[in-house]
Amino acid sequence: MGLLHIMCHMKQVILRSSTEVFFILNQRKQVWI
């Protein structure tokens, strides 16, 4: 398990979590409006 593989995996995890947060914020915004 190389360092590059770990970095790629971390990038995917960060992208996925930030995408989930974005969707949650979008849903809340729609509820407020």
PQR file with spaces between the fields and no chain letter, atoms N, CA, C, O and H, PARSE charges and radii, in Angstrom:
ATOM       1  N    MET     1       0.859   -1.191    0.000 -0.4000 1.5000
ATOM       2  CA   MET     1       0.000    0.000    0.000 -0.0000 2.0000
ATOM       3  C    MET     1       0.893    1.238    0.000  0.5500 1.7000
ATOM       4  O    MET     1       1.494    1.586    1.017 -0.5500 1.4000
ATOM       5  N    GLY     2       0.970    1.887   -1.141 -0.4000 1.5000
ATOM       6  CA   GLY     2       1.858    3.036   -1.273 -0.0000 2.0000
ATOM       7  C    GLY     2       1.228    4.337   -0.814  0.5500 1.7000
ATOM       8  O    GLY     2       0.020    4.432   -0.598 -0.5500 1.4000
ATOM       9  H    GLY     2       0.482    1.604   -1.967  0.4000 1.0000
ATOM      10  N    LEU     3       2.086    5.335   -0.672 -0.4000 1.5000
ATOM      11  CA   LEU     3       1.624    6.650   -0.217 -0.0000 2.0000
ATOM      12  C    LEU     3       0.664    7.260   -1.238  0.5500 1.7000
ATOM      13  O    LEU     3      -0.328    7.887   -0.867 -0.5500 1.4000
ATOM      14  H    LEU     3       3.068    5.258   -0.847  0.4000 1.0000
ATOM      15  N    LEU     4       0.966    7.073   -2.539 -0.4000 1.5000
ATOM      16  CA   LEU     4       0.113    7.629   -3.588 -0.0000 2.0000
ATOM      17  C    LEU     4      -1.292    7.043   -3.504  0.5500 1.7000
ATOM      18  O    LEU     4      -2.282    7.754   -3.679 -0.5500 1.4000
ATOM      19  H    LEU     4       1.772    6.564   -2.841  0.4000 1.0000
ATOM      20  N    HIS     5      -1.370    5.735   -3.233 -0.4000 1.5000
ATOM      21  CA   HIS     5      -2.673    5.070   -3.121 -0.0000 2.0000
ATOM      22  C    HIS     5      -3.468    5.653   -1.961  0.5500 1.7000
ATOM      23  O    HIS     5      -4.671    5.884   -2.077 -0.5500 1.4000
ATOM      24  H    HIS     5      -0.566    5.158   -3.090  0.4000 1.0000
ATOM      25  N    ILE     6      -2.786    5.891   -0.833 -0.4000 1.5000
ATOM      26  CA   ILE     6      -3.454    6.455    0.348 -0.0000 2.0000
ATOM      27  C    ILE     6      -3.954    7.864    0.032  0.5500 1.7000
ATOM      28  O    ILE     6      -5.071    8.222    0.403 -0.5500 1.4000
ATOM      29  H    ILE     6      -1.808    5.703   -0.738  0.4000 1.0000
ATOM      30  N    MET     7      -3.135    8.663   -0.650 -0.4000 1.5000
ATOM      31  CA   MET     7      -3.531   10.032   -0.985 -0.0000 2.0000
ATOM      32  C    MET     7      -4.742   10.030   -1.905  0.5500 1.7000
ATOM      33  O    MET     7      -5.657   10.835   -1.730 -0.5500 1.4000
ATOM      34  H    MET     7      -2.227    8.372   -0.951  0.4000 1.0000
ATOM      35  N    CYS     8      -4.753    9.123   -2.893 -0.4000 1.5000
ATOM      36  CA   CYS     8      -5.899    9.038   -3.806 -0.0000 2.0000
ATOM      37  C    CYS     8      -7.155    8.657   -3.033  0.5500 1.7000
ATOM      38  O    CYS     8      -8.229    9.206   -3.276 -0.5500 1.4000
ATOM      39  H    CYS     8      -4.010    8.469   -3.035  0.4000 1.0000
ATOM      40  N    HIS     9      -7.018    7.710   -2.096 -0.4000 1.5000
ATOM      41  CA   HIS     9      -8.166    7.271   -1.301 -0.0000 2.0000
ATOM      42  C    HIS     9      -8.688    8.419   -0.444  0.5500 1.7000
ATOM      43  O    HIS     9      -9.898    8.625   -0.352 -0.5500 1.4000
ATOM      44  H    HIS     9      -6.145    7.264   -1.899  0.4000 1.0000
ATOM      45  N    MET    10      -7.780    9.168    0.183 -0.4000 1.5000
ATOM      46  CA   MET    10      -8.187   10.291    1.028 -0.0000 2.0000
ATOM      47  C    MET    10      -8.908   11.349    0.191  0.5500 1.7000
ATOM      48  O    MET    10      -9.890   11.942    0.636 -0.5500 1.4000
ATOM      49  H    MET    10      -6.797    9.001    0.108  0.4000 1.0000
ATOM      50  N    LYS    11      -8.405   11.579   -1.036 -0.4000 1.5000
ATOM      51  CA   LYS    11      -9.033   12.570   -1.911 -0.0000 2.0000
ATOM      52  C    LYS    11     -10.474   12.159   -2.218  0.5500 1.7000
ATOM      53  O    LYS    11     -11.376   12.998   -2.216 -0.5500 1.4000
ATOM      54  H    LYS    11      -7.607   11.097   -1.397  0.4000 1.0000
ATOM      55  N    GLN    12     -10.687   10.868   -2.480 -0.4000 1.5000
ATOM      56  CA   GLN    12     -12.041   10.386   -2.770 -0.0000 2.0000
ATOM      57  C    GLN    12     -12.943   10.555   -1.559  0.5500 1.7000
ATOM      58  O    GLN    12     -14.099   10.957   -1.695 -0.5500 1.4000
ATOM      59  H    GLN    12      -9.955   10.188   -2.481  0.4000 1.0000
ATOM      60  N    VAL    13     -12.420   10.250   -0.366 -0.4000 1.5000
ATOM      61  CA   VAL    13     -13.218   10.375    0.859 -0.0000 2.0000
ATOM      62  C    VAL    13     -13.605   11.832    1.089  0.5500 1.7000
ATOM      63  O    VAL    13     -14.750   12.128    1.430 -0.5500 1.4000
ATOM      64  H    VAL    13     -11.481    9.923   -0.256  0.4000 1.0000
ATOM      65  N    ILE    14     -12.640   12.751    0.899 -0.4000 1.5000
ATOM      66  CA   ILE    14     -12.909   14.179    1.107 -0.0000 2.0000
ATOM      67  C    ILE    14     -13.939   14.668    0.090  0.5500 1.7000
ATOM      68  O    ILE    14     -14.853   15.414    0.439 -0.5500 1.4000
ATOM      69  H    ILE    14     -11.709   12.511    0.622  0.4000 1.0000
ATOM      70  N    LEU    15     -13.790   14.245   -1.173 -0.4000 1.5000
ATOM      71  CA   LEU    15     -14.742   14.656   -2.203 -0.0000 2.0000
ATOM      72  C    LEU    15     -16.136   14.170   -1.852  0.5500 1.7000
ATOM      73  O    LEU    15     -17.107   14.917   -1.976 -0.5500 1.4000
ATOM      74  H    LEU    15     -13.048   13.639   -1.457  0.4000 1.0000
ATOM      75  N    ARG    16     -16.242   12.909   -1.410 -0.4000 1.5000
ATOM      76  CA   ARG    16     -17.547   12.333   -1.103 -0.0000 2.0000
ATOM      77  C    ARG    16     -18.192   13.061    0.067  0.5500 1.7000
ATOM      78  O    ARG    16     -19.377   13.389    0.012 -0.5500 1.4000
ATOM      79  H    ARG    16     -15.453   12.302   -1.309  0.4000 1.0000
ATOM      80  N    SER    17     -17.427   13.320    1.129 -0.4000 1.5000
ATOM      81  CA   SER    17     -17.981   13.971    2.324 -0.0000 2.0000
ATOM      82  C    SER    17     -18.374   15.414    2.005  0.5500 1.7000
ATOM      83  O    SER    17     -19.414   15.884    2.467 -0.5500 1.4000
ATOM      84  H    SER    17     -16.464   13.054    1.174  0.4000 1.0000
ATOM      85  N    SER    18     -17.555   16.123    1.221 -0.4000 1.5000
ATOM      86  CA   SER    18     -17.886   17.511    0.881 -0.0000 2.0000
ATOM      87  C    SER    18     -19.122   17.560   -0.008  0.5500 1.7000
ATOM      88  O    SER    18     -19.921   18.492    0.086 -0.5500 1.4000
ATOM      89  H    SER    18     -16.711   15.741    0.846  0.4000 1.0000
ATOM      90  N    THR    19     -19.284   16.547   -0.882 -0.4000 1.5000
ATOM      91  CA   THR    19     -20.475   16.488   -1.733 -0.0000 2.0000
ATOM      92  C    THR    19     -21.713   16.259   -0.888  0.5500 1.7000
ATOM      93  O    THR    19     -22.755   16.866   -1.136 -0.5500 1.4000
ATOM      94  H    THR    19     -18.635   15.790   -0.958  0.4000 1.0000
ATOM      95  N    GLU    20     -21.610   15.372    0.127 -0.4000 1.5000
ATOM      96  CA   GLU    20     -22.746   15.114    1.011 -0.0000 2.0000
ATOM      97  C    GLU    20     -23.122   16.378    1.775  0.5500 1.7000
ATOM      98  O    GLU    20     -24.303   16.700    1.901 -0.5500 1.4000
ATOM      99  H    GLU    20     -20.764   14.879    0.329  0.4000 1.0000
ATOM     100  N    VAL    21     -22.115   17.099    2.289 -0.4000 1.5000
ATOM     101  CA   VAL    21     -22.374   18.341    3.027 -0.0000 2.0000
ATOM     102  C    VAL    21     -23.060   19.349    2.109  0.5500 1.7000
ATOM     103  O    VAL    21     -23.989   20.041    2.527 -0.5500 1.4000
ATOM     104  H    VAL    21     -21.156   16.836    2.187  0.4000 1.0000
ATOM     105  N    PHE    22     -22.603   19.432    0.856 -0.4000 1.5000
ATOM     106  CA   PHE    22     -23.195   20.366   -0.104 -0.0000 2.0000
ATOM     107  C    PHE    22     -24.668   20.046   -0.326  0.5500 1.7000
ATOM     108  O    PHE    22     -25.502   20.951   -0.356 -0.5500 1.4000
ATOM     109  H    PHE    22     -21.848   18.870    0.516  0.4000 1.0000
ATOM     110  N    PHE    23     -24.996   18.753   -0.484 -0.4000 1.5000
ATOM     111  CA   PHE    23     -26.391   18.362   -0.697 -0.0000 2.0000
ATOM     112  C    PHE    23     -27.237   18.698    0.528  0.5500 1.7000
ATOM     113  O    PHE    23     -28.365   19.173    0.392 -0.5500 1.4000
ATOM     114  H    PHE    23     -24.319   18.018   -0.460  0.4000 1.0000
ATOM     115  N    ILE    24     -26.700   18.453    1.722 -0.4000 1.5000
ATOM     116  CA   ILE    24     -27.445   18.741    2.958 -0.0000 2.0000
ATOM     117  C    ILE    24     -27.725   20.238    3.055  0.5500 1.7000
ATOM     118  O    ILE    24     -28.839   20.640    3.391 -0.5500 1.4000
ATOM     119  H    ILE    24     -25.784   18.066    1.833  0.4000 1.0000
ATOM     120  N    LEU    25     -26.710   21.072    2.760 -0.4000 1.5000
ATOM     121  CA   LEU    25     -26.900   22.523    2.817 -0.0000 2.0000
ATOM     122  C    LEU    25     -27.925   22.965    1.784  0.5500 1.7000
ATOM     123  O    LEU    25     -28.736   23.850    2.054 -0.5500 1.4000
ATOM     124  H    LEU    25     -25.805   20.745    2.487  0.4000 1.0000
ATOM     125  N    ASN    26     -27.896   22.351    0.593 -0.4000 1.5000
ATOM     126  CA   ASN    26     -28.866   22.696   -0.446 -0.0000 2.0000
ATOM     127  C    ASN    26     -30.279   22.375    0.015  0.5500 1.7000
ATOM     128  O    ASN    26     -31.193   23.173   -0.193 -0.5500 1.4000
ATOM     129  H    ASN    26     -27.237   21.631    0.373  0.4000 1.0000
ATOM     130  N    GLN    27     -30.472   21.212    0.642 -0.4000 1.5000
ATOM     131  CA   GLN    27     -31.802   20.826    1.109 -0.0000 2.0000
ATOM     132  C    GLN    27     -32.288   21.795    2.178  0.5500 1.7000
ATOM     133  O    GLN    27     -33.455   22.189    2.175 -0.5500 1.4000
ATOM     134  H    GLN    27     -29.729   20.564    0.811  0.4000 1.0000
ATOM     135  N    ARG    28     -31.403   22.180    3.091 -0.4000 1.5000
ATOM     136  CA   ARG    28     -31.793   23.122    4.140 -0.0000 2.0000
ATOM     137  C    ARG    28     -32.175   24.470    3.538  0.5500 1.7000
ATOM     138  O    ARG    28     -33.137   25.103    3.973 -0.5500 1.4000
ATOM     139  H    ARG    28     -30.456   21.860    3.093  0.4000 1.0000
ATOM     140  N    LYS    29     -31.406   24.906    2.526 -0.4000 1.5000
ATOM     141  CA   LYS    29     -31.689   26.190    1.879 -0.0000 2.0000
ATOM     142  C    LYS    29     -33.091   26.156    1.257  0.5500 1.7000
ATOM     143  O    LYS    29     -33.845   27.123    1.369 -0.5500 1.4000
ATOM     144  H    LYS    29     -30.625   24.392    2.173  0.4000 1.0000
ATOM     145  N    GLN    30     -33.435   25.043    0.604 -0.4000 1.5000
ATOM     146  CA   GLN    30     -34.752   24.922   -0.021 -0.0000 2.0000
ATOM     147  C    GLN    30     -35.847   24.943    1.038  0.5500 1.7000
ATOM     148  O    GLN    30     -36.925   25.492    0.808 -0.5500 1.4000
ATOM     149  H    GLN    30     -32.823   24.258    0.513  0.4000 1.0000
ATOM     150  N    VAL    31     -35.574   24.346    2.203 -0.4000 1.5000
ATOM     151  CA   VAL    31     -36.569   24.336    3.278 -0.0000 2.0000
ATOM     152  C    VAL    31     -36.788   25.752    3.807  0.5500 1.7000
ATOM     153  O    VAL    31     -37.921   26.151    4.078 -0.5500 1.4000
ATOM     154  H    VAL    31     -34.699   23.901    2.390  0.4000 1.0000
ATOM     155  N    TRP    32     -35.688   26.519    3.954 -0.4000 1.5000
ATOM     156  CA   TRP    32     -35.802   27.889    4.471 -0.0000 2.0000
ATOM     157  C    TRP    32     -36.613   28.768    3.521  0.5500 1.7000
ATOM     158  O    TRP    32     -37.411   29.594    3.961 -0.5500 1.4000
ATOM     159  H    TRP    32     -34.767   26.195    3.734  0.4000 1.0000
ATOM     160  N    ILE    33     -36.404   28.585    2.210 -0.4000 1.5000
ATOM     161  CA   ILE    33     -37.059   29.455    1.218 -0.0000 2.0000
ATOM     162  C    ILE    33     -38.496   29.053    0.998  0.5500 1.7000
ATOM     163  O    ILE    33     -39.196   29.675    0.199 -0.5500 1.4000
ATOM     164  H    ILE    33     -35.755   27.914    1.852  0.4000 1.0000
